[in-house]
């Protein structure tokens, strides 16, 4: 069986890892991306859609608010993407730009010849249903990552055509309880854990988007705490993934996110800290604990973050316990074989595989 994953970008290599994981079941997995990875991850078949960071389409996108991805948890609700006239016009204009690029790649790479199509990001090559009509009778999946669902809603055409709908975001289960939650896959065995702590403890934080991770609140709390405890703070951003990992490996404590500004729980950054043997602070609301059984994260909120960080800085025994717990959990819970097995279980439940 041939399965292809399409993503806007191979962000943090999550779509790429999922596509490669089909090999566990003897199937061929492929990856297609719309734009090259900014962090140096594999692009697969790169469609090289026009980048919309400049020009009139980009300005129009900013006009309708696409630059702001923050959605408070209290504001979560199921929406349909393109309900508003201006928003729909933006998507249709984008489709016109993308179809020209897609038509060439479609023939060159045989993009119509796969058995299962995973749209990792809820965009079926374009916003409209033109491509879905070409794929009539094929097996269609949509998989939500990041802010697309919480900010813009479900693609109405995929909502109609997709037999399976997954998410790897904890708060998406509140938007649509019918979504099947599968954790972010991660290969911890490829990471060498730290061997020893620094003499002066170093705390690291690596936001891809500051507003989504509560970085301003983190920096403010760290500034207050540094007047009471001797430690270093390392803000990691604007570097390649390889450089990011080098810098993370020098840290003794990691911070994923606080505040639930654009999602809840944890991201790949938190998994990387755990795989390096670094105890990691993040905010996980209690209602999502059942989705992350036995997790090793040190929980904090915006209100108690400084107190939680201070306790971790002062308690070497706690850090060591969290280090060991984190290394075990991250090697098992998000392992790609376990995640793809959950996806194949969903395939089996609707008769796609025996």
N, C-alpha and C positions, 0 to 999 in steps of 0.2 A: 504494500500500500504506500502511496506517495502523499505526503502531507506538507503543505507550505504554510509558513507563518508570515504574515505581512504586518509590518510595524512602521509607524512614521519614522522612527529612528531606533536602532538597536541600543536603546538606552540602558546603560549598566549591564548590557549583554543578557538581559532577561529573555527577550524573544529568541535570541540566538541560542541560548542554553536550552530553552524548551524545544526548539527545532532539532537540535542535535540529540535530544533525549529520546526521540522516537526510535533510535537505534536499539534501545533496550528491548523493544518489542519486535525487532527485525524489520522495521519499516524505514523508509527513506524520508528524512525530514529536510525541508528546504527553508531558506530565509530570503525574504525580499524586504527592502527598506525604501522609503521615499527619499530620504536625505542621508548623507554620510554621517557616521557617528562622530560627535564632537570630542569624544573621549578616547577614540582609537580602537573601539571594538569592531569586530568583523561586520561588514555591510551586507554580505550575501549578494543577491541581485539588487544592485542599487539603481533605482529608477531615476534618480537625480531630478526629482520634481523641482520646479523653480523655488528657490528659497524666498520666503515671504517676509524677510527681515527688512526689506527696503521696497520703495515704490508705492504706487497708489493702492494696491491691494493690502499691503501691510498697514498703510495709514488708515484704511477703512476698517481693518481688523482692530486697530487700537481704538478707533471711534466707537465701536460696539463693545469695547471692554475686554477683548481677548487677552490683553496683557496681564490682567489680574486673575489669578487662579484660586485665590483664597475663598473658602466657603466655610463659615462656622458650622460646627456640628448641629447646632440648634436650627440651622437653616436648610438642612439636608432634605431633599424631596425629589421624587421622580419627575424628570422633565423630558421633553422630546426635543432633540437637537434640530434647530432650524424652525422652531415655532414662530419666532419673530420674523417679520418681513425683511428687516435689514440684515439679520443674521443669515437667513436663507439666501439672500442676494450675495452675501459674502461667499458662502459655500459654493453657489453656482458659478460665480466668477472664478473661484479657485479650480473647480472642475474643468473649466475650459482651458486653463493653463496646464493642468495635469494630463488631460486626455491625449494631448499631442505627444508628450513623452511616453505615456503608457502604451500607445498603439504600436510604437516601434519595439518596445521591450516585450510586449505580448507575443509578437511573432518570433522574435529572436530567441526568447528563453522558453517558449512553450508554456506560458503562464496559464493557459486554459486546460492543461493536461493533468491536473492533480486530482486526487480522490477526496481529500479533505482540505478545506480552506479555513485557517485560523486567522481571523482579523484581530490582531493584538493591538487594540486601540480603538476599535469600533468604527473603522473607516474601510469600507470594501473597495479599495483602490481609489474611489472617488466618493463624494458625499451621496450622490444620487444612486438610482437603482439600475443604471445602464449595464454595469458589469455583472450585477447579480442576475440579471435576465440572461446574460451569456452563460452563467453557471447554473442554470436551472437544472434541477435533478442532482446537483452535487451536494456534498455534506458541508454545511456551513456552521462555523463557530465564531462567536465574538468573545473577546477576553479583555476585560477592563484593567488598565493600569493608570496610575497617576490621577490627574485632576479632570480628565475629560468628562466622565460621567457625572461627578458631583457639580461641576461648573456648567456644562453645556447639555447634559442629558444623553439619552440613547438615540442612536441613528434610527430613524423611523423605518427605514428599509431593512436594515439588519434585524431590527426588532421583529419584523414580519418573517424574514427568511431563515434566521439562525435557529437551528434546533437545540443548540447548547449555548448557554451563556455563563461564562466564568468571571470571577474577579480575584485579584490578589491584593485588594485593599479592604481593610477591616470595616471601614465605615460604609462602603458600598452595600454591605449586607443590610444596613438600615434603610438605604434608598430603595433597594429592591430585594426583599427577603428570598425571592426565587433564584437569585444568583448563586452559583456553586462556588464556594470559597476554596481556592487552592493557594497555599503559601507561595511566596517568591522563591524560586529555586536558587540554590547556591552550592557551589563545589568547594567546600571548606578544605578538602584533602589537598588542594593545590596551594594552600597557604601555610607558611612556616610560622608557628607562634613565637612570640617574644620569649626570650630566655630569662630576663631579669628586669627589675624596675630601675628607673633613673634615681639618682641620689635626690634630686629635686623633682618631685612628681610633675608630669606633664599631662595636661588635659587637652584632648583634641576634639574638634568639631568640623565636619566637612559638608556644608550645605551646598546643594546644587542651585537652589533658589532660597535666598535668605528668608523671604517672607513666609515661605511654606514650612520652614523648620523652626520658626520662633527664634531666629538668630539674634535679633535685637534684644529680646528678653534675656537670652543666655549671656550675651556680652555684658549687659547691665548688671546681672547677678554676679558674674565672674569678677567684674570690676570692684564691686562691694566686698566680695569675699577675699580678694587678694590683699586687702588691708588687714585681714585677720590671720590668714594662713599663707605660708610660703609655697607657691606652686607656679608653674608656667602654663600659659594658655596658648594653644596653637590653632589658628583658624586656617583651614585648608580649603582653598577655592581657586578656580581659574587655572588649574593645572591638568595635565593628562592623567588618565587613570593610573598608569604605572607610577607616576610621580606622587600621586595622592596616596597610593599604598605604601610607598617608601616613607612618606611623612607620617602616616598613621602608625607605622611600625615603631616609631620613636615615642609613642604615647603610652601612658599608664592607665588612663581612664578615657573612655569615649563618650561623646554625647551625640545621640541621633536627633531627637526633636522634642520640643515641649510646646504646649499651647493648642495643638490640634487646629492649626490655621488652614491647612490644605491637606487633610487626611489625618488618620489616627494610627497610633501604634509605632511601627518601625519601617525602615526601608533597607535597601541593600547596604547603605552605609553602616547601619547597626550590625548587620550580619558580618561585614568585613572586620569591624572591631572585635566581635566575638571570636572570629576565626583566628585573629592574631593573639588571642588569649588576653584580651583587654576588657575588663568589666565595663558595661555600657549602660548609660542612663537614657531613658526615653519615657514618654507618657503613653500609657496604655489604659484607657478607661476600663473599669471593672466589667462592663457588659460584654467586652470582647475577649475576656480571659479564656472562655471555653474554646475559642478558635486557636489559641496558642498554649496548649496544655504543657505545664511544666517549664515555661520559658524562664530564662535566666536574667532577663533585663532588670535593672534597678529602676523601679518606677518613681517618677517625679511629676509634679504639675508645675505650672508657672508660679503658683503660690509657694510651694515648698522646695523648689529646685535648689536654691542656695543651701538650705539645710541638708538636703539629701547629698549634694556634692561634698559638703563639709564632712559629713559622716563617712563618706567613702574615702576621702583624702586622709582622714585620721585613723581609719580602721584597716590595718594591713591584713588582718585575718579575714575580714569581709571581702576585701579585694581578691584574696587568694581563693576563697570559696566560690566567688562569682566567676573567677577565671576558669576554674575547673568545670563548673557547671556549664558555663558558656561554651567551652570547647566541646563538651560531650553533646550538648543540645544542637549546636550548629552543624555538627557532623552528621546528625541523624534527621532532625525534623525537616529542614529545607532541602535535603538531598534530592538531586534531580530525578533519581530513579523512583523515589517515593512520590514526588509530585506528578511525574508522568504516569505512574500507576493509578493515581487518583483520576487523572484525565481519561485514561483508558477504561476505568471502571464506569465513568459516565458514558463513554462510547458504548460499552457493553449493555448498559441499562436501556439504551434506546435501539439496540440491535445493529450498531455499526460494525462491531467485531464480535466474534464468537467467544 
